[in-house]
Amino acid sequence: MPTPFHREAGSFISALRGKGRVPPSTFLRWLVTGKLVILAALLALAGLVLDQDREDYRQRAILTTDNLGQVLDQNIAALIAKTDASLQTIAHEVARQNARGGIDEGALEEFIASQQSLLPE
């Protein structure tokens, strides 16, 4: 059994074929429906584009975070290595002064200050 929608669609299609006249209310309904379908398609497309952009930005954020973590890891490792080398040098100086008969506190403080000046703040 045809529904009112089918009857309207049929009358619209037959009018397009030249078999009859479409009432203005039917034409207006079809025009509004067509616009709504186009609008829904555009909104769906915009949603897909926004979702893809969000995913792209998420991937960039992950990559940037990974890169920053690697840089921090390298900087901290280098700082620890420099500090370790400086402390070992100071330990050797203390041992050298001890072997010569005692520690000269003034000279040792100067040596420690010179080692500290070589380290980054």
C-alpha positions, 0 to 999 in steps of 0.5 A: 500500500503506498504511503503519502510519501510514496504518493508525493514522490510519485507526483513529483517524479511524474511532474518532472516527466511532464505528466502533471503539475507539482503543488508548491507545498510538495515542491517546497517539502522536496526542496527543504528535504534536499537541502537538509540532506546536503547539509547533513552530508556536509556536516558529516564530512566536516566531522570526518575532517575534524576527527582526522585533524584531531588524530594528526595533532595527537600523533604530533603531540606524541612525537613531540613528547617522545623527542623532548623526553629523549633530549632531556634524557641525553642532557641529564645523562651528560650532566651526570657524566660531567659531574661524575668526572669532576668528582673523580678529579677532585677525589684524585686531587685529594688523594694526591695531596694526601700522598704528599703529606697532607691536604692543603685546604686553601688549594683544595677549595680553589681546585673545587671552585675551578671544577665547579666553574666547568660544570653548567649551572 
